[in-house]
């Protein structure tokens, strides 16, 4: 990635970088505590149950006159997928499912359409049909269930207690719905023996008709007053069993009876009961609490504990409210297990990072661990997680099994970019780069490959994120959390890691003033150099080279030190003795190697110990005396020489002097300006003897000792004479 360097920009604006790091960390931690916690992610049920009752009808009548009509209407509903129906005597049940790819936001509109279309055909159903009744609330999960136990109280009294508890629970935060289970509805049973009807000459249908007329609820109009409008209703409704017993019954012959004279009137309960709930062997009423969508089940559990403690104080003596199901506790335990696994995974990654990045050969015990590179990675992990929590809060993804599992999956991947960036910085610091250049070099070389790898990994989870189904809705957090954490890890590795590296990383001792050019350590040969045990040493004046080399030999069981003494650039008659002192102090033999270009062979001497400096150096010089070195390379095609430029300065000025043609004066000026701009040594002033065609010195050699007295002074003298003559003429 050429051009803009994000790492360099971050290092040039350290205050902003630190500010963003602290702010993102703080906001990320705050977002974590704002995330809702639940056992499973929320998803939308795409099914509805339509139930219709027709008392007295056969199964075939229900199927032909009710179920078929409703099915044909449901087929016209948008996104209709599957319709399953069941018809039995007096009852019709239809299970209506819509397409799995329908958007969650469209589902409420679909249910509204169902109710509207069936409501439009309601008049076509047979008389006496009850319903249809709709149920689309299959997503309600009762996370907390209570058992209301009231021994010695009637079912009606227990129901009043349950209603009071329900009202108080509905006021608790995060509570969306409270359902009662096992409630026994009261009924008035009127039993009229056929024998009495026959004795008194009464007809059962006539008695029932009189009973319905007497207990009718009818509106008799309104009364307008200056202050208000009053509703007028017909009296006669039964409030108690005594009122029902006193109801007059007119026989066919005109005589009157009381209903209590011919019937047994008792108050009872629906038998058989619809639902019965038992807890600890005792019949109770269950209260199921459903959490609002997007709520925090843990916070709901805490709020319910406070509320139930307050409610229990208001209940009569002997009445208890016992918690049967505690999903908040189960979710807390489940989330806690995932968090513990996440922490363990973080610790494992940190240990591996500390060892892999900081383990070095050397030190007192042969190996040592530099914790600084691992510390950089350790800081990036909570930073990436904090920024991921911000993204989860933005997308409305809470903490549940899917999202936490995704974090564990992404944990091993999100540190890859940081490890690569840190490793590259450490490598370049070992090669002698300063911290700024090491950090920016890592961006130039690794930013695009890291981004490509990150995006490819994130794209691998894309099918899960794009799946338009209930399963896709359930598992969307896998894609969202993983992709977000990976992309964020790349941003952190190229923006924050270089800053942390410049603050925490320390250049290794051998890289402080290593004299070799950094290209020596570039791949692929630089990697081979390190892999084969190469040990660079500090060549600064404050360090003793002999002592460093001897220390390396003392630490290694096997070590080969290859040295190229003077004579590699030009012939010398005397060698420095540093290599001999290293061999002598370390107690290792000397082996000489010569590249004989004349004979086209590589010559090796036998190993010999360093015992006598004078004798050993004579032996070394004798070995190299007849080794033919490489001939001097001629670079005439790529060189500019100092003396032709001197002669060209004179020649062009003479041509102008003789001919008077201005072009020669122009050529003279061009040659003169270029020569004096490139040939002189900026430090000492002497002319370099040889330049490349681009004007850079190809050799540090200056102009020939004898020729310089001829060419260069003569050029200056001749030009001065010619110009003086021209000015006087």
C-alpha positions, 0 to 999 in steps of 0.5 A: 500500500503505497501513498498514505500510511495510516501507521505513520499518520497515527504516530504523527498524531500521538495525542489523538491516537491516545485519546481514541484508544482511551475513549474506545476502551471506556465506551466499549466497557460501558457497552458491555454492561448495556448488552442484554443477556439471554440464553438464546438470541431472539428470533421470529416465529412464523406460525399462527393457530386459527381455532374455531368452535361450532358446538354440536356440529359433526367433524364433517360439517366443521371441515366442509363449512368452516375449515375449508372456507378459512383455508381458502382465505388463508391461501390469499395471504402474502408469504403463505407457505404451509396450511395444516388443518384438523377438524373434529366434532365442534372444533376446527384448528388450522396451523398457518405458516408463512415463508421462512424468508419473510422479513421479521418486520413484515410478520406483524403485518402478515398477521394483521392481514390474516385477521382482516381477511378472515374477519371479512368472511366471518358472516359467511360462517354458519350461525352458532360458530364461535370465533375464529380465535387467533394465536400468534404469540409462540415466541413468548418464553416464560423465563420465570415461573412461580407457584402460588400455594394457598392451602385451606383456601377455595379456588376462587380465593386463590384466583383473587390472590393470583390476580393481585400478584399478577398485577404487581408483577406486571409493574416490574421492569422488563416484564412483558406478560404474566400468564396464569396456569391452573386457574379453575373458573367458577360456574353455576350448575342448574340441575333440573330432574326430568321427573320434576319437570314431568310432575309439574308439566314443564318443558325444559326448553321453555324453562331455559328460554325464561332463564335466558330472558330473565338474565339478559343484558340489554341496553335500554337507551340513555338519559340526557341530563344537563351534567352528564349522559346516563346509560339505562339498562334493564334490571334482573341480572342474577348476582347471587345463587339466592337470586337465581333460586328465587327466579319465577318459572311460569308453567304451561297451565299458568301456575308459577314456581320458583326455580329453586323448587324444581332445580338443584342450584350449586356453585362449582368449577369447570369439570374436568379442569382445563389445566391443573398445576401441581408443585411438591404434590400440592395443587397450585396456580402457576404464574409464568413471567415473560421478558420484554423483547431485547431485555436483560434476563439477568436484570429481570431476575434481580428485579423479580427477586425484589418484587416477590420479596415485597409481594410475599409480605402482603399475602395472607398467612399460609399463602406462599409464592415459590419460584419454580423455574429460574431462567435468569440463574441458568442464563447467568450460569451459562453466560458465566461459563462462556465468559470463563471459557473466553477468559481462558482462551484469552490467557492461552493466546497471551501465553502463546503470544508472549512465548512466540514473540519474546523467546530469544536465544542468549542470556545467562541461561541460554534462552530468555523471554522479552515480554514487551512484544507480547504486552503489545498484543495483550493490550490489543485484545481488550481493545478489540473486544471493547470495540466489538462490544460497541458494534454489538450494542449498535446492532442490538446483539446481546450476550448469549450462547451464539454471540459468546461462541462467536467471540471465542471463535474470533479470538484466535483470529483477531490477534493474527494481525497484531502478531504480524505487525508486532513481529515485523516491527521487532524484525526491523528493529533487529535489523537496525531500523529506528522505531518510526521506520520499523512501524511504518515499514510494517504498514507498507509491507503487511497492511494489504496482505493482512486486510486481504486475509481478514476480509477473506476470513470474514467472507467465509461467514457471509452465508450465515449473515445473508441467510433469509430464514429463521435459522439465519436470524438465529445464527446472524450473530456468528457472522456479525460478531466474527466479521466485526471483530476481524475487521476491527482487529485489522484497524487496531493492528495498523493504527494502534499497534504501531503506536504501542510498539513505539512506546513499549518495544525496545531495540535489541542490544545487537541492533543498536549500531549494527554496521551491516546494511539492513538489506542483509537481513531482508528475505529470503537470505536474511531469514536463512541467516537467522534460521542458521544461527546467525548472531549479529553483534554491536560494532559500535566503538563502546563495545569490544568486538573480540569479547562479544565474539568470545561470549557467543562461542561460550554460549553455543555448543557449535558455532561458526564465525565467518570473517572477511578481513581487509583485502576485499576491496583493494589489495593490502600487505598486512592484516589486522589481528582481531580474528586471531585474538577471537580464536585464541581467547575462545580456544577455537581453530582457524580455517582459512578460505581463499577465492582463487579467480585465476585458477577458478577454485576455492581453497581451504586450509586445514584447521590450526590453533591460535597459539603464537600470534607472529607465527600464525599471522605469517602462516596466514599471509603465506596462504593468501600470497599466491591466491589470485584475486578477481580482476578489476572490473571495468565500468566504462559503459556506466562511468563519467571520468573527471579528466574528460570533463576537464578537457571538455570544459577547455575544448568547448571554450576554445571552440567558442573563442575560435568560431564565435558560435554561441552554441559552443559557449552554451555547451561550455556552460552546461559541461562546466555547471554539471561537472562542478555540481557532481564531481567535487567532494562536498566535505573536502573539495577534491574531485571524485575520479569516477561517477555513475551516469546519474552523477553519484560517485561509483568509487571513493577514489579521487583524481589521479595524483599526477594527472590532477596537476595537469588536467584540472589546473590547466582547465581552470588556467586556460579558461581564465586566460580565454575569458580574460582575453575575450573580455579585453578584446 
